[in-house]
Amino acid sequence: MTDDHTHVQEFFGTRAADWDVRFPDDGPAFVVGVAALDLAPGDAVLDAGCGTGRALPVLREAVGPAGTVLGADLTFEMLRAAVGAGRDRDAALVQADAARLPLRTASIDAVFASGLVAHLPNPADDLRELARVVRPGGRLALFHPIGRAALAVRQKRRLTPDDLRAESNLGPLLAASGWRLVSYLDEEERFLALAARGTERYGSSPSTHPGTRHLPERQP
């Protein structure tokens, strides 16, 4: 286990038990974030960095009883909190590093990742691993239940230009990791960057939110 991983586990491990209580108003935003993935009944979806599993019931509802929902997190205490909340009824939970997922190549349809990017020790490599397990044309939703500016206020820090989630930084990072940024939304109520795996055209509108900026298709 690297020092970076140890830091992440220590940070979230000590906060897992009361995580949902600390942020009770975040829950409804997950419905909007999951909807952007445009999941269909029977799809297979991974919640990468699932934490206490707040998105898992919403993901299960989206894919239905015939679908597959997996929740992966590096921190055991977070997964234990997810089980304590009964969210293991909606998904199979696994303790795993996002850089080394125990999944076959191109075995899932989509990835939902809430608050994950900022905690990745090697973002390009880790996003490439997420691309590996998603089928061509599959989707990735990088999500947070509040926007970048609101999160900076919550964490008592300044929002700087080198923020990995800034569109100017995130777009090239995704492109170098097997993804194409499809839409980008950063407002007080939520952050949502939607990407498509590879070069296959994304078939349906990922979001109709008026604040969402849809990016043009890359020309062949």
N, C-alpha and C positions, 0 to 999 in steps of 0.2 A: 504494500500500500504506500503510495507516494505521500509526501508531505502535503501536497495540494488536496489529495483525497482525505487525508486525516483531518485537515482543517475544515473541510466541508462537513464531514461526519460529526465532528465536535460541535460545529456551529448549529446544525440542525438537530443533532441528537439531544442537546440540552433544551431545545425549544419545542420538541415534538408533542409533548403531552398536552400543552395548552395552545398549540398553533391555531386551531380552529376558533378557539375562544378569543384569541387576540385579534383576529381579523374576521369578525362575524358577517360583515357586510360584503365580503368578496364573493360569496357563493353565487348569487344570481348572474354575475358576469361570466361564469363558466358556461352557462347555457348559450350565450352569444358566441363565445370562443369555439365551442364544439360545433355549433351550427355552421361555422365558416368552412369546416372540413367537408361538408356536404356528404356525410356518410350515408350509406345505403344499408338496408337490412341484409345481414349475412356478411358484411365486411369484417375484416380483421384490423384492429387498431391498437396501437401502443401508446400508453401514457408514460412518456419518458421523464423521469424525475417526478413521479406521481405524488410524492410527499404523503400526506394523510389521506389522499384519494378523493379529494373533493370533486374532481371531474369524472370519477369512475361511474357513478350512477347515471350521469348525463350521457356518457359514452355508451353505456349499456343500452339505454333507451334508444339511442340513435341506431345501433346495429341490430337490436332485437335479440331474441333468444337464440337465433341461429348464428349470430355473429360471435366474434372472438374479441375479448377485451383483455389486454395485458397491462399490468401496472408494474413498472420497474423503478427502483430507487436505490441509491447507494447506502442510505442510512437505515439501519435496522429499526431504530426507534420510530422513525416515520411510518414504516410499514406496520409496526406493532400498533401504532395509533390508528392506522387505516383499518386494521382488523378489529380493534376496539370499537370503532364507529360502525362496524358491520359492512364495510365497503368491500370486503373480500367476497361477499355474495355476488357482487357485480363484475368481478375480474379475478384473474389469476395473478397473484402477487409474487414478485421475484426480487431478491436483492441482487442488483447488478450494476456494473459500471457502464455508463453510456458509451464508452469507448470500446467495450467488449461485450456486446449483447449476445445472449445465448439463443439467437434466432437464425434461421436459415436465410440466405440471400433472397431478396425479392419475395419474402413470405408474408408481408402485411400490406395493407392498402393505405394506411395513413399513420402519422405520428402527431400526437398532441403533446406539447411541451410547455408547461407553465413555469415561468421564472427560471428556466434551466440554463439559458445561454450564458448568463453572467457568472455561473458557477462551474463552467467547464474549464478544466486546466489547459486543454489544447482544443480550442473551439473548432478549428478547421478539421482536425482529425476526427473529433467527436461527431461533428455534423456529417462528415463523410461516412462514418459508421451508421448513422441513422439513414443515410441515403442507401447504404448497402442493403438494409433489411426491407426497404420499401420497393414495391414493384415500380417499373417505369410508368411515369404519369401519376404516381401516387402523390399524396399531399403531406405537407408539414405545416402545422400551426404553432408558431412561436408566440406565446400568449403571456399576458400578465393582467390580473384583474383591475389594476390601475395603470395609468400612463407613466411615462418616464419621469416627467416633472413631479407628479404627485408622489411617485416612489422615492425620488430624491428627497423630498420634504419629509416623508415618513422615516427615511433612514438618516435624516439630518446631515445630508451631504450636498455638495453642489453638483449640478448637471454639467458635465464637461464635454467638449467636442470629441474626445476619444471614447465616449460611451459606445460599447460594442453594439448596442441596440439602435443607435442612430442610423437612419436609412442609408446615409453615405458610407457607413462602415459595414452595415449588415448585408447590403446588396452584393458587394464584391466578395465578402466572406462566404455567402451562400453559393455564389457562382463558382467559386473555387472548390466547393465541397460537394458538387453534384446536384445542386438545386438551382431553380430560377425563381426569383422573387416575383410573385404575382400581384400582391396588394400589400399596402402598408398603412396602418392606422395607429396613430399615437395621440390620444386625447386623455383628458382627466379620468374618465371612467374606465378606460381599458387601453391596453397595448396589444396589437395583433398584426403580426407579419405572416402572410400566407405564402408558401412556396410550393412549387411543383417539382417532382423528381425528373431529372433529365430534360429532354427537349420536347417531349410529347405535349401537345396542346392541352391546356386545362379546359375541360369540356363545358363547364357550367359556371355561372357567376358565383364567386366565392362569398360575396357579401353585397348587400344593397344599402349598407349604412351610408348616409350622406357624407360622413367625414372620411370615408375610405378612398384612398387614391389607388386606382387600378393602373398597373404598369403596362406599357405596350408590349405586344408579343415580339420576341426577337425574330428578326427576319432570317431566313435560311441563306 
